[in-house]
């Protein structure tokens, strides 16, 4: 007789996509009923090993070897490189589906 294999299946609960609706008298649209959907996504990233690993794998795939030309040169007052900023952008994009940058142009020639 051959080997017997036993598989145990887990029923993973999926997160519910928030209902986004415009409400009369507000100048903004809530992100879910309690407006905490972004915090839920961040909580999943921080507390779910599977979710965290998936985000990290995607981030590594997108970043690759980084930006070759100026990737290791500090570009801001925090001494972050373009590679550091690219990593933050990719992680935010994968967790939240978007990102934003606050670019402050300067005459300072750092690059």
Beta strands, then each sheet from edge to edge (+ up, - down):
end
